[in-house]
Amino acid sequence: MDLHAAMSQFIKEDGSFEFPPTMSIPNLAEMVFQLASITGDVDAVQLDYLDFAADRAGEVRSFTRAEVNRRIKAVAARLQQVADPGERVALLMGNSPEYLFGFLGAQYANLVSMPLYDPAEPGHGDHLRAVLADARPTLVLTNRRSAPAVRGLFRELPQAERPRVITVDALPDSLAEDWISGEADPRYAAKLDDEVFLLFTSGSSRTPEGVRIASGSVLANVFQIFAAADLQTPMRLVTWLPLHHNMGIVLGAFVTALGLPFSLMTPRDFIQHPDRWVGQLSKRNEEEHVYTVIPNFALELANRHAVPGPDSDLDLSRVAGLVVGSEPVTEKATREFIANFGPFGLPENVIRPSYGLTEATLLVSTPQRETRPRFTWVDRDSLNAGRPEVVAPGAPEAVALTSVGESVGGQQVVAVDPETRVEVPDGVIGELWVHGPNIPLGYLTDAEASARVFGNRLAGTLDEGSRAAGAPADADWMATGDLAVFLEDEIHITGRIKDLIIVAGRNHYPQDIEYTAERATDQVRPAVVAAFAIDPGADGVERLVVIAERDPNRDPAGDAEAIGAIRAAVTAAHGITPADVRIVGVGEIPRSAAGKIARRVTRGAYLDGRFD
């Protein structure tokens, strides 16, 4: 089956999309499934789930394309029996086939799904209760492994207030025959502007909030991803990304719905043994194109723990795309990954640093040229002044900015002055604003924040070369809260507005300071450092604090020397002396639900004395 041909009928000549009013992910999935059935392509294995919970070597559960389709419809039929279209259903379990069957089953039943996580997952109990209290789902989908923790979560509620709990892997396949399509009953057909699922922000930059994703938004982003990444078939996706995170669930649903083969594992199984992920990238045949999507810290872990010996039969020559996102992508981690895995056939240009956020459903930009990854070295002082000047790599005070490529099709991205709301020219740092069909409906509960983020109007555009050209004058723009600059027509993220450290009137980017700190000593873990400012001291100047996690292989007795090294390095490189430097144990720096360093949460913990 020619998937490109099947999808191209919805793409106009100018690259925009033209979906029928009742087009949805289930419609698309059924269309390609029926085409595959005609050509006899539904009996091959589509999904391999690698489970290392009971066996260090891993147990594999496999599902053919026909079995995947049947399991999704079984879930949908059960939901249609017990709920009305538009009701909310929470997914409470860890990465598993049941998670994907449940998520898409809810779409097939025209319910609003809420991708969350196993209540037994440590450290997120209060967050989960708050989210459930705000969203109030009437149903919960789980699996046998997570069901006890799910039932425990609701045990304290009165019986009448508990949501109905459905165990996905307890549903019989025969239920699939009872599924009612949207064509048979219009109640089960989502319109393009209907809310179909809620994604909760990671919590790294604000209090987690539900983002209301419309059917048309996710459809648009799926098509944008397929085209911008130039996906080649036959393909296989390898993923361990948490399915409660936007990057995990949108990609997981995308490949599941389109019938594309993929291997799934849990984040824990990857973190414990990164070589498990690397091993799955190895060539299986000469025809397939292997893709994977990861955050930057996965590169760090693989560099430290997954590089095989010279006699290994690892063959990465069929890797066609290694997309890196979710957190800032560092030049050091990328360079070392290429050096470590290039000898095993990894093509250098398959690494694609990309940018996205839940408020755009998922993807905003990705490299779409052959030269990638690209790093632009700029002078630190000019960067802090908002007009980065390009210098040679290795030049004094040089800072590497990572290109996250160009905006994906059907979407416009501009950099604006956040105070005047006027577009700034290329080469000048501004806040990224986004306009396109992939933008969600808004936030679930915070109407004021929803208007502030999703309802922005440009106060002015450039006379020539405006990146807003063609957008309606009254268009609403989504303000990302991220600072960026266009260099050589590609987007380079420089940091978040709210994380910017201003000391004595000078701007400093926290990730720049964090990179200096981690390079100053081997005592701390790479990429597990948080820099932030606290209230002014007696001199009226904001004070810098640096918190770093100790490398698990280092003795705490070396902390004092490392603190001195960090203080000296930051002072020399940035012209500010940290008011405080702390080295803490593994896992003590707060992270978001997506695993990103949560600087503002760390700042609050510091002020509360949790690191004393």
KARA-V579421 format. One record per residue. N is the residue number from 1. RES is the residue in one small letter. OMEGA is omega in whole degrees, 0 to 359 (999 if undefined). Layout:
n	res	omega
N	RES	OMEGA
N	RES	OMEGA
This chain:
n	res	omega
1	m	180
2	d	183
3	l	179
4	h	180
5	a	181
6	a	183
7	m	185
8	s	180
9	q	180
10	f	181
11	i	181
12	k	184
13	e	181
14	d	178
15	g	177
16	s	186
17	f	178
18	e	181
19	f	172
20	p	185
21	p	181
22	t	177
23	m	181
24	s	176
25	i	176
26	p	177
27	n	180
28	l	181
29	a	181
30	e	178
31	m	183
32	v	178
33	f	180
34	q	177
35	l	179
36	a	179
37	s	180
38	i	182
39	t	177
40	g	185
41	d	185
42	v	183
43	d	176
44	a	180
45	v	176
46	q	187
47	l	169
48	d	176
49	y	183
50	l	185
51	d	181
52	f	184
53	a	184
54	a	185
55	d	181
56	r	179
57	a	178
58	g	172
59	e	183
60	v	170
61	r	184
62	s	179
63	f	174
64	t	179
65	r	179
66	a	179
67	e	177
68	v	181
69	n	181
70	r	181
71	r	178
72	i	182
73	k	176
74	a	177
75	v	182
76	a	180
77	a	179
78	r	178
79	l	178
80	q	180
81	q	189
82	v	184
83	a	176
84	d	178
85	p	179
86	g	177
87	e	182
88	r	179
89	v	180
90	a	174
91	l	183
92	l	177
93	m	177
94	g	177
95	n	182
96	s	174
97	p	181
98	e	179
99	y	180
100	l	177
101	f	180
102	g	182
103	f	180
104	l	176
105	g	177
106	a	177
107	q	180
108	y	179
109	a	181
110	n	171
111	l	179
112	v	183
113	s	181
114	m	179
115	p	178
116	l	187
117	y	180
118	d	179
119	p	179
120	a	179
121	e	187
122	p	170
123	g	184
124	h	185
125	g	181
126	d	179
127	h	182
128	l	179
129	r	180
130	a	180
131	v	181
132	l	178
133	a	179
134	d	188
135	a	177
136	r	177
137	p	177
138	t	179
139	l	175
140	v	172
141	l	178
142	t	174
143	n	185
144	r	183
145	r	185
146	s	186
147	a	180
148	p	179
149	a	179
150	v	181
151	r	176
152	g	181
153	l	185
154	f	187
155	r	184
156	e	180
157	l	172
158	p	185
159	q	184
160	a	182
161	e	181
162	r	175
163	p	175
164	r	181
165	v	179
166	i	179
167	t	190
168	v	184
169	d	173
170	a	181
171	l	180
172	p	177
173	d	185
174	s	179
175	l	183
176	a	181
177	e	183
178	d	181
179	w	180
180	i	182
181	s	177
182	g	176
183	e	180
184	a	180
185	d	184
186	p	178
187	r	184
188	y	178
189	a	179
190	a	173
191	k	186
192	l	182
193	d	176
194	d	174
195	e	181
196	v	171
197	f	179
198	l	173
199	l	180
200	f	181
201	t	189
202	s	182
203	g	180
204	s	185
205	s	179
206	r	175
207	t	183
208	p	182
209	e	178
210	g	177
211	v	186
212	r	183
213	i	178
214	a	179
215	s	180
216	g	180
217	s	182
218	v	175
219	l	181
220	a	183
221	n	175
222	v	178
223	f	178
224	q	179
225	i	184
226	f	183
227	a	186
228	a	179
229	a	179
230	d	184
231	l	181
232	q	178
233	t	359
234	p	183
235	m	175
236	r	177
237	l	174
238	v	183
239	t	170
240	w	183
241	l	179
242	p	184
243	l	175
244	h	180
245	h	186
246	n	181
247	m	181
248	g	187
249	i	180
250	v	178
251	l	179
252	g	179
253	a	180
254	f	183
255	v	179
256	t	182
257	a	182
258	l	176
259	g	182
260	l	181
261	p	175
262	f	177
263	s	184
264	l	171
265	m	182
266	t	176
267	p	181
268	r	181
269	d	174
270	f	185
271	i	179
272	q	181
273	h	181
274	p	179
275	d	177
276	r	178
277	w	181
278	v	181
279	g	180
280	q	178
281	l	184
282	s	183
283	k	174
284	r	176
285	n	185
286	e	185
287	e	189
288	e	174
289	h	187
290	v	179
291	y	174
292	t	181
293	v	187
294	i	168
295	p	183
296	n	184
297	f	176
298	a	174
299	l	180
300	e	182
301	l	180
302	a	178
303	n	185
304	r	192
305	h	187
306	a	180
307	v	183
308	p	177
309	g	184
310	p	181
311	d	182
312	s	176
313	d	177
314	l	181
315	d	183
316	l	185
317	s	180
318	r	175
319	v	183
320	a	180
321	g	176
322	l	185
323	v	182
324	v	182
325	g	177
326	s	179
327	e	181
328	p	181
329	v	185
330	t	177
331	e	184
332	k	181
333	a	181
334	t	180
335	r	181
336	e	179
337	f	178
338	i	180
339	a	183
340	n	188
341	f	173
342	g	179
343	p	180
344	f	172
345	g	182
346	l	175
347	p	185
348	e	188
349	n	178
350	v	180
351	i	187
352	r	172
353	p	186
354	s	184
355	y	176
356	g	178
357	l	183
358	t	181
359	e	172
360	a	189
361	t	173
362	l	192
363	l	173
364	v	183
365	s	176
366	t	179
367	p	181
368	q	174
369	r	182
370	e	181
371	t	180
372	r	355
373	p	181
374	r	176
375	f	180
376	t	181
377	w	182
378	v	178
379	d	185
380	r	182
381	d	179
382	s	176
383	l	181
384	n	178
385	a	176
386	g	179
387	r	186
388	p	178
389	e	183
390	v	177
391	v	179
392	a	174
393	p	180
394	g	178
395	a	178
396	p	178
397	e	178
398	a	179
399	v	181
400	a	172
401	l	182
402	t	174
403	s	175
404	v	171
405	g	183
406	e	177
407	s	178
408	v	186
409	g	178
410	g	185
411	q	177
412	q	180
413	v	178
414	v	172
415	a	183
416	v	170
417	d	186
418	p	179
419	e	182
420	t	181
421	r	179
422	v	179
423	e	177
424	v	182
425	p	174
426	d	181
427	g	179
428	v	181
429	i	176
430	g	176
431	e	178
432	l	172
433	w	186
434	v	176
435	h	180
436	g	183
437	p	180
438	n	183
439	i	183
440	p	182
441	l	182
442	g	180
443	y	184
444	l	189
445	t	187
446	d	183
447	a	180
448	e	178
449	a	180
450	s	178
451	a	182
452	r	183
453	v	189
454	f	187
455	g	184
456	n	176
457	r	177
458	l	177
459	a	179
460	g	179
461	t	179
462	l	178
463	d	179
464	e	176
465	g	180
466	s	176
467	r	175
468	a	182
469	a	179
470	g	178
471	a	179
472	p	181
473	a	180
474	d	181
475	a	172
476	d	179
477	w	176
478	m	179
479	a	187
480	t	188
481	g	179
482	d	176
483	l	183
484	a	179
485	v	174
486	f	176
487	l	183
488	e	174
489	d	178
490	e	183
491	i	175
492	h	179
493	i	179
494	t	178
495	g	177
496	r	180
497	i	187
498	k	178
499	d	183
500	l	181
501	i	180
502	i	180
503	v	180
504	a	176
505	g	181
506	r	177
507	n	175
508	h	178
509	y	184
510	p	182
511	q	177
512	d	178
513	i	180
514	e	178
515	y	177
516	t	182
517	a	183
518	e	178
519	r	185
520	a	186
521	t	174
522	d	184
523	q	186
524	v	180
525	r	177
526	p	174
527	a	175
528	v	181
529	v	177
530	a	176
531	a	181
532	f	179
533	a	174
534	i	186
535	d	182
536	p	175
537	g	183
538	a	181
539	d	178
540	g	182
541	v	177
542	e	184
543	r	181
544	l	175
545	v	178
546	v	176
547	i	181
548	a	175
549	e	180
550	r	173
551	d	184
552	p	180
553	n	183
554	r	180
555	d	177
556	p	179
557	a	180
558	g	185
559	d	185
560	a	179
561	e	180
562	a	179
563	i	178
564	g	180
565	a	179
566	i	181
567	r	181
568	a	182
569	a	180
570	v	179
571	t	183
572	a	186
573	a	189
574	h	177
575	g	175
576	i	179
577	t	179
578	p	176
579	a	180
580	d	174
581	v	178
582	r	171
583	i	186
584	v	183
585	g	180
586	v	177
587	g	183
588	e	176
589	i	182
590	p	176
591	r	176
592	s	177
593	a	179
594	a	178
595	g	180
596	k	175
597	i	181
598	a	187
599	r	184
600	r	174
601	v	177
602	t	177
603	r	178
604	g	178
605	a	178
606	y	181
607	l	178
608	d	178
609	g	183
610	r	179
611	f	181
612	d	999
